[in-house]
Amino acid sequence: MEISHTIINLIIFVLAIYVGYHVVWTVTPALHTPLMAVTNAVSAIIIVGAMLAAGLTEGPIGQIAGTVAVALAAVNVFGGFLVTQRMLEMFKKKEPKAKAADKKEHA
């Protein structure tokens, strides 16, 4: 008896969700920004794997699951970059309020 490639891909997909969930929820808040940078890179690799899964799978269920995986990973990459950018902006030095008000008046 041979196991369908679609079932194997689905099992890998579900296990990846399970492991990812538990890894992210055990991270302390101080390490969240570096973790976001790493997960953006991992999500880019996941997009490549999901494209292979969608393109090489023969059945329609596997192709649909691969396409959904590509879409979810793409959302994760773009959202991760936005969140990382906002977090890094929090650490930038801000101008004193007096200087900022002077610049607005002279503009």
DSSP file (Angstrom, degrees, kcal/mol; ACC not computed):
  #  RESIDUE AA STRUCTURE BP1 BP2  ACC     N-H-->O    O-->H-N    N-H-->O    O-->H-N    TCO  KAPPA ALPHA  PHI   PSI    X-CA   Y-CA   Z-CA
    1    1 A M              0   0    0      0, 0.0     2,-0.4     0, 0.0     0, 0.0   0.000 360.0 360.0 360.0 129.6    0.0    0.0    0.0
    2    2 A E        -     0   0    0      0, 0.0     2,-0.4     0, 0.0     0, 0.0  -0.851 360.0-130.4-106.0 137.2    1.4    3.4   -1.0
    3    3 A I        -     0   0    0     -2,-0.4     2,-0.0     1,-0.1     5,-0.0  -0.694  30.9-110.1 -86.8 136.0    0.6    6.6    0.8
    4    4 A S     >  -     0   0    0     -2,-0.4     4,-1.8     1,-0.1     3,-0.1  -0.327  13.9-132.1 -64.5 142.2   -0.5    9.5   -1.3
    5    5 A H  H  > S+     0   0    0      1,-0.2     4,-2.6     2,-0.2     5,-0.2   0.816 107.9  60.4 -64.0 -30.2    1.9   12.4   -1.7
    6    6 A T  H  > S+     0   0    0      2,-0.2     4,-2.3     1,-0.2    -1,-0.2   0.915 104.3  48.0 -63.7 -42.5   -1.0   14.7   -0.9
    7    7 A I  H  > S+     0   0    0      2,-0.2     4,-2.4     1,-0.2    -2,-0.2   0.908 111.6  50.0 -65.0 -41.9   -1.5   13.1    2.5
    8    8 A I  H  X S+     0   0    0     -4,-1.8     4,-2.3     2,-0.2    -2,-0.2   0.929 112.0  47.7 -62.0 -45.5    2.2   13.4    3.2
    9    9 A N  H  X S+     0   0    0     -4,-2.6     4,-2.2     1,-0.2    -2,-0.2   0.888 111.6  50.7 -62.5 -39.4    2.2   17.1    2.2
   10   10 A L  H  X S+     0   0    0     -4,-2.3     4,-2.5     2,-0.2    -1,-0.2   0.898 109.5  50.3 -65.8 -40.8   -0.8   17.7    4.4
   11   11 A I  H  X S+     0   0    0     -4,-2.4     4,-2.5     2,-0.2    -2,-0.2   0.918 111.3  48.4 -63.3 -43.3    0.8   16.0    7.4
   12   12 A I  H  X S+     0   0    0     -4,-2.3     4,-2.3     1,-0.2    -2,-0.2   0.901 111.3  51.3 -62.5 -40.7    3.9   18.1    6.9
   13   13 A F  H  X S+     0   0    0     -4,-2.2     4,-1.9     2,-0.2    -2,-0.2   0.925 111.8  45.5 -62.4 -46.2    1.8   21.2    6.7
   14   14 A V  H  X S+     0   0    0     -4,-2.5     4,-2.3     1,-0.2    -2,-0.2   0.902 113.0  50.1 -66.9 -41.2   -0.1   20.4    9.9
   15   15 A L  H  X S+     0   0    0     -4,-2.5     4,-2.7     1,-0.2     5,-0.2   0.878 108.3  53.3 -64.7 -37.2    3.1   19.6   11.8
   16   16 A A  H  X S+     0   0    0     -4,-2.3     4,-2.5     2,-0.2    -1,-0.2   0.901 109.5  48.7 -64.1 -40.5    4.7   22.8   10.7
   17   17 A I  H  X S+     0   0    0     -4,-1.9     4,-2.3     2,-0.2    -2,-0.2   0.932 112.9  48.2 -62.5 -45.7    1.7   24.8   12.0
   18   18 A Y  H  X S+     0   0    0     -4,-2.3     4,-1.9     2,-0.2    -2,-0.2   0.935 115.2  42.9 -61.7 -49.7    1.8   22.9   15.3
   19   19 A V  H  X S+     0   0    0     -4,-2.7     4,-2.3     1,-0.2     5,-0.2   0.919 114.0  51.6 -65.5 -44.2    5.6   23.4   15.8
   20   20 A G  H  X S+     0   0    0     -4,-2.5     4,-2.3    -5,-0.2     5,-0.2   0.898 108.3  52.0 -59.9 -41.7    5.5   27.0   14.7
   21   21 A Y  H  X S+     0   0    0     -4,-2.3     4,-2.0     1,-0.2    -1,-0.2   0.939 112.7  44.0 -60.0 -48.7    2.7   27.8   17.1
   22   22 A H  H  X S+     0   0    0     -4,-1.9     4,-0.6     1,-0.2    -1,-0.2   0.829 112.9  51.7 -70.5 -31.4    4.5   26.3   20.1
   23   23 A V  H >< S+     0   0    0     -4,-2.3     3,-0.7    -5,-0.2    -1,-0.2   0.931 112.2  45.2 -69.0 -44.9    7.9   27.9   19.2
   24   24 A V  H >< S+     0   0    0     -4,-2.3     3,-1.3     1,-0.2    -2,-0.2   0.894 109.7  53.5 -69.0 -39.7    6.4   31.5   18.8
   25   25 A W  H 3< S+     0   0    0     -4,-2.0    -1,-0.2     1,-0.3    -2,-0.2   0.607 104.4  56.2 -75.4  -9.4    4.3   31.4   22.0
   26   26 A T  T << S+     0   0    0     -3,-0.7     2,-0.3    -4,-0.6    -1,-0.3   0.379  83.5 107.2 -99.5   5.1    7.3   30.4   24.2
   27   27 A V  S <  S-     0   0    0     -3,-1.3     5,-0.1    -4,-0.2    -3,-0.0  -0.637  71.2-123.1 -85.8 137.7    9.5   33.4   23.2
   28   28 A T    >   -     0   0    0     -2,-0.3     3,-1.3     1,-0.1     4,-0.2  -0.441  25.6-113.1 -73.4 153.5   10.0   36.2   25.7
   29   29 A P  G >  S+     0   0    0      0, 0.0     3,-1.3     0, 0.0     4,-0.4   0.803 113.4  63.6 -59.0 -29.8    9.0   39.7   24.5
   30   30 A A  G 3  S+     0   0    0      1,-0.3     3,-0.3     2,-0.1    -3,-0.0   0.803 105.8  44.9 -65.7 -27.5   12.7   40.9   24.5
   31   31 A L  G <> S+     0   0    0     -3,-1.3     4,-1.9     1,-0.2    -1,-0.3   0.336  85.6  97.7 -96.5   7.2   13.5   38.4   21.8
   32   32 A H  H <> S+     0   0    0     -3,-1.3     4,-2.3    -4,-0.2    -1,-0.2   0.899  79.6  51.4 -66.7 -41.3   10.5   39.1   19.7
   33   33 A T  H  > S+     0   0    0     -4,-0.4     4,-1.7    -3,-0.3    -1,-0.2   0.940 112.9  44.0 -64.5 -48.0   12.1   41.5   17.2
   34   34 A P  H  > S+     0   0    0      0, 0.0     4,-1.9     0, 0.0    -1,-0.2   0.888 113.1  53.5 -62.7 -34.8   15.1   39.2   16.4
   35   35 A L  H  X S+     0   0    0     -4,-1.9     4,-3.0     1,-0.2    -2,-0.2   0.900 105.0  54.0 -64.8 -39.0   12.6   36.3   16.1
   36   36 A M  H  X S+     0   0    0     -4,-2.3     4,-1.8     1,-0.2    -1,-0.2   0.899 107.2  51.2 -62.0 -39.5   10.5   38.3   13.6
   37   37 A A  H  X S+     0   0    0     -4,-1.7     4,-1.3     1,-0.2    -1,-0.2   0.904 113.2  45.1 -64.2 -40.6   13.6   38.8   11.4
   38   38 A V  H  X S+     0   0    0     -4,-1.9     4,-2.4     1,-0.2    -2,-0.2   0.906 110.8  52.5 -70.6 -40.9   14.3   35.1   11.5
   39   39 A T  H  X S+     0   0    0     -4,-3.0     4,-2.8     1,-0.2    -1,-0.2   0.823 103.6  58.5 -67.7 -28.0   10.8   34.1   10.8
   40   40 A N  H  X S+     0   0    0     -4,-1.8     4,-1.6    -5,-0.2    -1,-0.2   0.921 109.2  44.8 -62.8 -41.8   10.6   36.4    7.8
   41   41 A A  H  X S+     0   0    0     -4,-1.3     4,-1.5     2,-0.2    -2,-0.2   0.907 114.1  48.9 -67.4 -41.3   13.6   34.4    6.3
   42   42 A V  H  X S+     0   0    0     -4,-2.4     4,-2.3     1,-0.2    -2,-0.2   0.899 108.7  53.7 -65.2 -39.9   12.0   31.1    7.3
   43   43 A S  H  X S+     0   0    0     -4,-2.8     4,-2.0     1,-0.2    -1,-0.2   0.849 104.3  55.5 -64.6 -33.1    8.7   32.1    5.7
   44   44 A A  H  X S+     0   0    0     -4,-1.6     4,-1.4     2,-0.2    -1,-0.2   0.896 109.0  47.0 -65.1 -38.3   10.5   33.0    2.5
   45   45 A I  H  X S+     0   0    0     -4,-1.5     4,-2.2     1,-0.2    -2,-0.2   0.879 109.0  55.3 -67.6 -37.3   11.8   29.4    2.5
   46   46 A I  H  X S+     0   0    0     -4,-2.3     4,-2.9     1,-0.2     5,-0.2   0.869 102.3  57.0 -63.5 -36.3    8.3   28.1    3.2
   47   47 A I  H  X S+     0   0    0     -4,-2.0     4,-2.3     2,-0.2    -1,-0.2   0.920 106.9  48.7 -61.0 -42.7    7.0   30.0    0.2
   48   48 A V  H  X S+     0   0    0     -4,-1.4     4,-2.1     2,-0.2    -2,-0.2   0.931 113.5  46.5 -62.8 -45.3    9.5   28.1   -2.0
   49   49 A G  H  X S+     0   0    0     -4,-2.2     4,-2.5     1,-0.2    -2,-0.2   0.886 111.9  50.7 -63.9 -39.2    8.5   24.8   -0.5
   50   50 A A  H  X S+     0   0    0     -4,-2.9     4,-2.6     2,-0.2    -1,-0.2   0.866 108.2  52.6 -68.1 -35.2    4.8   25.6   -0.8
   51   51 A M  H  X S+     0   0    0     -4,-2.3     4,-2.5    -5,-0.2    -1,-0.2   0.910 110.5  48.0 -65.2 -40.3    5.3   26.5   -4.5
   52   52 A L  H  X S+     0   0    0     -4,-2.1     4,-2.8     2,-0.2     5,-0.3   0.918 112.3  49.4 -63.7 -42.1    6.9   23.1   -5.0
   53   53 A A  H  X S+     0   0    0     -4,-2.5     4,-1.2     1,-0.2    -2,-0.2   0.907 114.3  45.1 -63.0 -41.5    4.1   21.4   -3.2
   54   54 A A  H  < S+     0   0    0     -4,-2.6    -1,-0.2    12,-0.2    -2,-0.2   0.879 119.5  41.1 -70.3 -37.0    1.5   23.2   -5.2
   55   55 A G  H  < S+     0   0    0     -4,-2.5    -2,-0.2    -5,-0.2    -1,-0.2   0.832 119.4  40.5 -82.2 -32.5    3.3   22.6   -8.6
   56   56 A L  H  < S+     0   0    0     -4,-2.8     2,-0.3    -5,-0.2    -3,-0.2   0.631  89.8  98.9 -94.7 -14.6    4.4   19.0   -8.1
   57   57 A T     <  -     0   0    0     -4,-1.2     6,-0.0    -5,-0.3    -4,-0.0  -0.551  57.5-157.6 -76.2 136.7    1.3   17.6   -6.5
   58   58 A E        +     0   0    0     -2,-0.3    -1,-0.1     4,-0.0    -4,-0.0   0.830  66.6  75.6 -85.0 -33.4   -0.9   15.7   -8.9
   59   59 A G  S  > S-     0   0    0      1,-0.1     4,-1.7     4,-0.0     5,-0.1  -0.429  81.0-125.2 -82.4 155.3   -4.2   15.9   -7.0
   60   60 A P  H  > S+     0   0    0      0, 0.0     4,-2.4     0, 0.0     5,-0.2   0.814 108.3  58.4 -67.8 -30.0   -6.4   19.0   -6.7
   61   61 A I  H  > S+     0   0    0      2,-0.2     4,-2.7     1,-0.2     5,-0.2   0.928 107.7  46.1 -66.3 -43.7   -6.4   18.9   -2.9
   62   62 A G  H  > S+     0   0    0      2,-0.2     4,-2.5     1,-0.2    -1,-0.2   0.880 112.4  50.7 -65.2 -38.4   -2.6   19.1   -2.8
   63   63 A Q  H  X S+     0   0    0     -4,-1.7     4,-2.2     2,-0.2    -2,-0.2   0.904 112.3  46.7 -66.5 -40.7   -2.6   21.9   -5.3
   64   64 A I  H  X S+     0   0    0     -4,-2.4     4,-2.6     2,-0.2    -2,-0.2   0.927 113.3  48.6 -66.1 -44.6   -5.2   23.9   -3.3
   65   65 A A  H  X S+     0   0    0     -4,-2.7     4,-2.3     1,-0.2    -2,-0.2   0.900 112.5  49.1 -63.3 -39.7   -3.3   23.3    0.0
   66   66 A G  H  X S+     0   0    0     -4,-2.5     4,-2.2     2,-0.2   -12,-0.2   0.894 111.2  49.3 -65.1 -40.1    0.0   24.3   -1.6
   67   67 A T  H  X S+     0   0    0     -4,-2.2     4,-2.3     2,-0.2    -2,-0.2   0.907 111.4  48.6 -65.9 -41.8   -1.6   27.5   -3.0
   68   68 A V  H  X S+     0   0    0     -4,-2.6     4,-2.8     1,-0.2     5,-0.2   0.898 110.2  52.6 -63.5 -39.9   -3.1   28.3    0.3
   69   69 A A  H  X S+     0   0    0     -4,-2.3     4,-2.4     2,-0.2     5,-0.2   0.897 108.4  50.2 -63.4 -40.3    0.3   27.7    2.0
   70   70 A V  H  X S+     0   0    0     -4,-2.2     4,-2.2   -20,-0.2    -2,-0.2   0.933 112.5  47.3 -61.7 -45.5    1.9   30.1   -0.5
   71   71 A A  H  X S+     0   0    0     -4,-2.3     4,-2.2     2,-0.2    -2,-0.2   0.926 113.9  46.3 -63.8 -45.4   -0.7   32.8    0.2
   72   72 A L  H  X S+     0   0    0     -4,-2.8     4,-2.1     1,-0.2    -1,-0.2   0.895 113.2  48.8 -66.1 -40.0   -0.4   32.4    4.0
   73   73 A A  H  X S+     0   0    0     -4,-2.4     4,-2.4    -5,-0.2    -1,-0.2   0.876 110.1  52.2 -67.4 -36.4    3.4   32.5    4.0
   74   74 A A  H  X S+     0   0    0     -4,-2.2     4,-2.5     2,-0.2     5,-0.3   0.918 109.8  48.4 -65.6 -42.7    3.3   35.6    1.7
   75   75 A V  H  X S+     0   0    0     -4,-2.2     4,-2.7     1,-0.2     5,-0.3   0.904 111.4  51.6 -61.2 -40.9    1.0   37.3    4.2
   76   76 A N  H  X S+     0   0    0     -4,-2.1     4,-2.2     2,-0.2    -2,-0.2   0.897 110.3  48.2 -64.0 -41.1    3.3   36.3    7.0
   77   77 A V  H  X S+     0   0    0     -4,-2.4     4,-2.2     2,-0.2    -2,-0.2   0.965 116.4  41.0 -64.7 -52.4    6.4   37.6    5.2
   78   78 A F  H  X S+     0   0    0     -4,-2.5     4,-1.9     1,-0.2    -2,-0.2   0.910 117.7  47.5 -66.0 -42.0    4.9   41.0    4.4
   79   79 A G  H  X S+     0   0    0     -4,-2.7     4,-2.5    -5,-0.3    -1,-0.2   0.888 110.5  53.4 -64.7 -38.3    3.2   41.4    7.7
   80   80 A G  H  X S+     0   0    0     -4,-2.2     4,-2.7    -5,-0.3    -2,-0.2   0.899 107.8  49.7 -63.8 -41.1    6.4   40.4    9.5
   81   81 A F  H  X S+     0   0    0     -4,-2.2     4,-2.3     2,-0.2    -1,-0.2   0.888 111.5  49.6 -65.7 -37.6    8.4   43.0    7.7
   82   82 A L  H  X S+     0   0    0     -4,-1.9     4,-2.2     2,-0.2    -2,-0.2   0.926 113.0  45.9 -65.4 -43.8    5.8   45.7    8.6
   83   83 A V  H  X S+     0   0    0     -4,-2.5     4,-2.4     2,-0.2    -2,-0.2   0.918 113.0  49.9 -65.6 -43.0    5.8   44.7   12.3
   84   84 A T  H  X S+     0   0    0     -4,-2.7     4,-2.4     1,-0.2    -1,-0.2   0.905 109.9  51.3 -62.1 -41.3    9.6   44.6   12.4
   85   85 A Q  H  X S+     0   0    0     -4,-2.3     4,-1.8     1,-0.2    -1,-0.2   0.913 110.9  47.9 -62.5 -42.9    9.8   48.0   10.8
   86   86 A R  H  X S+     0   0    0     -4,-2.2     4,-1.0     2,-0.2    -1,-0.2   0.890 111.4  50.6 -65.6 -38.7    7.4   49.4   13.4
   87   87 A M  H >X S+     0   0    0     -4,-2.4     4,-0.5     1,-0.2     3,-0.5   0.910 110.0  49.4 -66.0 -41.0    9.3   47.8   16.2
   88   88 A L  H >< S+     0   0    0     -4,-2.4     3,-0.9     1,-0.2     4,-0.4   0.834 104.5  59.5 -68.0 -31.2   12.6   49.2   15.0
   89   89 A E  H >< S+     0   0    0     -4,-1.8     3,-0.9     1,-0.2    -1,-0.2   0.792  95.3  64.2 -65.5 -27.3   11.1   52.7   14.7
   90   90 A M  H << S+     0   0    0     -4,-1.0    -1,-0.2    -3,-0.5    -2,-0.2   0.782 100.7  51.6 -66.4 -25.1   10.3   52.6   18.4
   91   91 A F  T << S+     0   0    0     -3,-0.9    -1,-0.2    -4,-0.5    -2,-0.2   0.513  85.8 105.6 -91.8  -5.2   14.0   52.5   19.1
   92   92 A K  S <  S-     0   0    0     -3,-0.9     2,-0.3    -4,-0.4    -3,-0.0  -0.471  80.2-107.5 -73.6 146.2   14.9   55.5   17.0
   93   93 A K        -     0   0    0     -2,-0.1     2,-0.3     1,-0.0    -1,-0.1  -0.550  33.5-141.7 -73.9 136.5   15.7   58.7   18.9
   94   94 A K        -     0   0    0     -2,-0.3     3,-0.1     1,-0.1    -1,-0.0  -0.705  18.8-107.8 -97.7 150.8   13.0   61.3   18.6
   95   95 A E        -     0   0    0     -2,-0.3    -1,-0.1     1,-0.1     5,-0.0  -0.448  44.0 -95.6 -71.2 147.6   13.6   65.0   18.2
   96   96 A P     >  -     0   0    0      0, 0.0     4,-2.1     0, 0.0     3,-0.2  -0.312  34.0-116.8 -59.7 151.0   12.9   67.2   21.3
   97   97 A K  H  > S+     0   0    0      1,-0.2     4,-2.2     2,-0.2     5,-0.2   0.836 112.2  57.0 -62.5 -34.0    9.4   68.7   21.1
   98   98 A A  H  > S+     0   0    0      2,-0.2     4,-1.9     1,-0.2    -1,-0.2   0.918 109.2  44.9 -65.0 -43.1   10.7   72.3   21.0
   99   99 A K  H  > S+     0   0    0     -3,-0.2     4,-2.1     1,-0.2    -2,-0.2   0.895 112.3  51.8 -67.9 -39.5   12.8   71.6   17.9
  100  100 A A  H  X S+     0   0    0     -4,-2.1     4,-1.5     1,-0.2    -1,-0.2   0.890 110.4  48.8 -64.4 -38.4   10.0   69.8   16.2
  101  101 A A  H  X S+     0   0    0     -4,-2.2     4,-1.8     2,-0.2    -1,-0.2   0.879 109.7  52.4 -69.0 -37.8    7.6   72.7   16.8
  102  102 A D  H  X S+     0   0    0     -4,-1.9     4,-1.9     1,-0.2    -2,-0.2   0.895 107.7  51.5 -63.8 -40.2   10.2   75.2   15.5
  103  103 A K  H  X S+     0   0    0     -4,-2.1     4,-0.9     1,-0.2    -1,-0.2   0.876 109.2  50.5 -65.6 -36.9   10.6   73.3   12.3
  104  104 A K  H  < S+     0   0    0     -4,-1.5     3,-0.3     1,-0.2    -1,-0.2   0.877 109.9  50.2 -68.2 -37.4    6.8   73.2   11.7
  105  105 A E  H  < S+     0   0    0     -4,-1.8    -2,-0.2     1,-0.2    -1,-0.2   0.856 111.9  47.2 -69.5 -35.1    6.6   77.0   12.2
  106  106 A H  H  <        0   0    0     -4,-1.9    -1,-0.2     1,-0.2    -2,-0.2   0.617 360.0 360.0 -81.4 -13.4    9.4   77.7    9.8
  107  107 A A     <        0   0    0     -4,-0.9    -1,-0.2    -3,-0.3    -2,-0.1   0.481 360.0 360.0 -78.8 360.0    8.0   75.4    7.1
